[in-house]
Amino acid sequence: MNRKTQIGDPPIRILRNDLEKLENLLDHLHRAYARVSLFLQNEVMRAELVDRQTRQPFIQLGSWVAFCDEEGARHAGTLHLPEERQEAPPDGISILTPVGAALLGLSRGQTITYETIDRRSKQLTVLDVRAPAG
């Protein structure tokens, strides 16, 4: 299920438990999310699958993450599925946003370049990751 990593793509990991949720989401996306879903699908395909969180925490569904953009602005939030929007904390980051898809699987210190909805190239760097509660 892995695609070749593109030059500059940081290595990422995804929990096997999250894989089924992500594949189901990708199978049912509306065309409005076509570009984000393609990026997310590529990220899922290139990820190393793991059974549990490793010593170096990585961003998974339900993780809280702090990151900065290329301009140094800091952001933080909890990564969630769109159907969890009602229960998501106010700082929620949907996996169906370009930022949410880019964050998936990254660890502290990793940087990734992604494309915004308006096709600008942006970069973010992960500052901190906290595993989901429970």
C-alpha positions as a Markdown table, in Angstrom:
| # | Residue | x | y | z |
|---|---|---|---|---|
| 1 | Met | 0.0 | 0.0 | 0.0 |
| 2 | Asn | 3.0 | 2.3 | 0.1 |
| 3 | Arg | 3.7 | 4.8 | -2.7 |
| 4 | Lys | 7.2 | 6.1 | -3.3 |
| 5 | Thr | 8.1 | 9.0 | -1.1 |
| 6 | Gln | 8.7 | 12.2 | -3.1 |
| 7 | Ile | 11.9 | 14.1 | -2.6 |
| 8 | Gly | 11.5 | 16.3 | 0.5 |
| 9 | Asp | 8.5 | 14.3 | 2.0 |
| 10 | Pro | 9.2 | 13.5 | 5.7 |
| 11 | Pro | 8.6 | 9.9 | 6.8 |
| 12 | Ile | 5.3 | 9.5 | 8.5 |
| 13 | Arg | 3.4 | 6.8 | 10.4 |
| 14 | Ile | -0.2 | 5.9 | 10.8 |
| 15 | Leu | -1.8 | 3.5 | 13.3 |
| 16 | Arg | -3.4 | 0.5 | 11.8 |
| 17 | Asn | -6.6 | 1.3 | 13.8 |
| 18 | Asp | -6.8 | 4.7 | 12.0 |
| 19 | Leu | -6.2 | 3.2 | 8.6 |
| 20 | Glu | -9.7 | 1.8 | 8.2 |
| 21 | Lys | -11.3 | 5.0 | 9.3 |
| 22 | Leu | -9.2 | 7.0 | 6.8 |
| 23 | Glu | -9.8 | 4.6 | 3.9 |
| 24 | Asn | -13.6 | 4.7 | 4.6 |
| 25 | Leu | -13.5 | 8.5 | 4.7 |
| 26 | Leu | -11.6 | 8.6 | 1.4 |
| 27 | Asp | -14.1 | 6.2 | -0.2 |
| 28 | His | -17.0 | 8.5 | 0.6 |
| 29 | Leu | -15.7 | 12.0 | 0.0 |
| 30 | His | -17.7 | 14.5 | -2.0 |
| 31 | Arg | -16.1 | 16.0 | -5.1 |
| 32 | Ala | -15.7 | 19.3 | -3.2 |
| 33 | Tyr | -12.8 | 17.7 | -1.3 |
| 34 | Ala | -11.2 | 16.1 | -4.4 |
| 35 | Arg | -7.8 | 17.9 | -4.1 |
| 36 | Val | -7.5 | 17.4 | -0.3 |
| 37 | Ser | -8.6 | 13.8 | -0.6 |
| 38 | Leu | -6.0 | 13.1 | -3.2 |
| 39 | Phe | -3.3 | 14.6 | -1.0 |
| 40 | Leu | -4.6 | 12.7 | 2.0 |
| 41 | Gln | -4.8 | 9.4 | 0.0 |
| 42 | Asn | -1.2 | 9.9 | -1.1 |
| 43 | Glu | -0.1 | 10.5 | 2.5 |
| 44 | Val | -2.0 | 7.3 | 3.7 |
| 45 | Met | -0.4 | 5.3 | 0.9 |
| 46 | Arg | 3.2 | 6.4 | 1.7 |
| 47 | Ala | 2.9 | 6.0 | 5.4 |
| 48 | Glu | 4.5 | 3.2 | 7.4 |
| 49 | Leu | 1.8 | 1.3 | 9.3 |
| 50 | Val | 2.3 | 0.7 | 13.0 |
| 51 | Asp | 0.2 | -1.0 | 15.6 |
| 52 | Arg | 0.8 | 1.5 | 18.4 |
| 53 | Gln | 2.3 | 4.8 | 19.3 |
| 54 | Thr | 6.1 | 4.7 | 19.3 |
| 55 | Arg | 8.6 | 6.3 | 21.7 |
| 56 | Gln | 8.7 | 9.4 | 19.4 |
| 57 | Pro | 5.0 | 10.5 | 19.3 |
| 58 | Phe | 3.5 | 11.1 | 15.9 |
| 59 | Ile | 0.3 | 12.9 | 14.9 |
| 60 | Gln | -2.7 | 10.5 | 14.7 |
| 61 | Leu | -6.5 | 11.1 | 14.8 |
| 62 | Gly | -7.3 | 12.7 | 18.1 |
| 63 | Ser | -3.7 | 14.0 | 18.7 |
| 64 | Trp | -3.2 | 17.5 | 19.9 |
| 65 | Val | -0.4 | 19.3 | 17.9 |
| 66 | Ala | 1.4 | 22.6 | 18.0 |
| 67 | Phe | 3.0 | 23.8 | 14.8 |
| 68 | Cys | 4.3 | 26.9 | 13.1 |
| 69 | Asp | 4.1 | 28.0 | 9.5 |
| 70 | Glu | 6.9 | 29.3 | 7.3 |
| 71 | Glu | 6.2 | 32.8 | 8.6 |
| 72 | Gly | 6.8 | 31.7 | 12.2 |
| 73 | Ala | 3.1 | 32.0 | 13.2 |
| 74 | Arg | 2.2 | 29.4 | 15.8 |
| 75 | His | -0.9 | 27.3 | 15.7 |
| 76 | Ala | -2.3 | 24.4 | 17.8 |
| 77 | Gly | -5.3 | 22.0 | 17.6 |
| 78 | Thr | -6.6 | 18.5 | 17.8 |
| 79 | Leu | -6.8 | 16.4 | 14.6 |
| 80 | His | -10.2 | 14.9 | 14.0 |
| 81 | Leu | -12.5 | 13.3 | 11.4 |
| 82 | Pro | -15.2 | 15.4 | 9.9 |
| 83 | Glu | -18.0 | 13.4 | 11.6 |
| 84 | Glu | -16.4 | 14.2 | 15.0 |
| 85 | Arg | -17.0 | 17.9 | 14.4 |
| 86 | Gln | -19.7 | 18.0 | 17.1 |
| 87 | Glu | -17.5 | 16.5 | 19.7 |
| 88 | Ala | -14.2 | 18.1 | 18.5 |
| 89 | Pro | -12.6 | 20.7 | 20.8 |
| 90 | Pro | -12.9 | 24.4 | 19.7 |
| 91 | Asp | -9.3 | 24.1 | 18.4 |
| 92 | Gly | -10.2 | 21.1 | 16.2 |
| 93 | Ile | -8.3 | 20.6 | 12.9 |
| 94 | Ser | -10.3 | 18.5 | 10.4 |
| 95 | Ile | -8.3 | 15.8 | 8.5 |
| 96 | Leu | -10.2 | 17.1 | 5.4 |
| 97 | Thr | -8.3 | 20.5 | 5.5 |
| 98 | Pro | -5.0 | 20.8 | 3.7 |
| 99 | Val | -3.3 | 21.5 | 7.1 |
| 100 | Gly | -5.0 | 18.5 | 8.7 |
| 101 | Ala | -4.0 | 16.1 | 5.9 |
| 102 | Ala | -0.4 | 17.5 | 6.0 |
| 103 | Leu | -0.1 | 17.0 | 9.7 |
| 104 | Leu | -1.1 | 13.3 | 9.7 |
| 105 | Gly | 1.8 | 11.0 | 10.7 |
| 106 | Leu | 4.4 | 13.7 | 11.4 |
| 107 | Ser | 6.5 | 13.9 | 14.5 |
| 108 | Arg | 8.0 | 16.8 | 16.5 |
| 109 | Gly | 10.6 | 18.6 | 14.4 |
| 110 | Gln | 9.4 | 17.4 | 11.0 |
| 111 | Thr | 8.5 | 19.9 | 8.2 |
| 112 | Ile | 6.2 | 19.3 | 5.3 |
| 113 | Thr | 5.2 | 21.4 | 2.3 |
| 114 | Tyr | 1.5 | 21.2 | 1.2 |
| 115 | Glu | -0.8 | 23.0 | -1.1 |
| 116 | Thr | -3.6 | 25.3 | 0.1 |
| 117 | Ile | -7.1 | 25.3 | -1.3 |
| 118 | Asp | -6.2 | 28.3 | -3.4 |
| 119 | Arg | -3.1 | 26.4 | -4.7 |
| 120 | Arg | -0.4 | 28.3 | -2.8 |
| 121 | Ser | 2.5 | 26.3 | -1.5 |
| 122 | Lys | 2.8 | 26.5 | 2.3 |
| 123 | Gln | 5.1 | 24.8 | 4.8 |
| 124 | Leu | 4.6 | 23.9 | 8.4 |
| 125 | Thr | 6.9 | 22.5 | 11.2 |
| 126 | Val | 5.6 | 20.4 | 14.1 |
| 127 | Leu | 6.6 | 21.8 | 17.5 |
| 128 | Asp | 4.9 | 19.4 | 19.8 |
| 129 | Val | 2.6 | 16.3 | 19.7 |
| 130 | Arg | 0.4 | 14.9 | 22.4 |
| 131 | Ala | -1.2 | 11.5 | 22.0 |
| 132 | Pro | -5.0 | 11.3 | 22.2 |
| 133 | Ala | -6.6 | 10.9 | 25.6 |
| 134 | Gly | -7.8 | 7.4 | 26.3 |
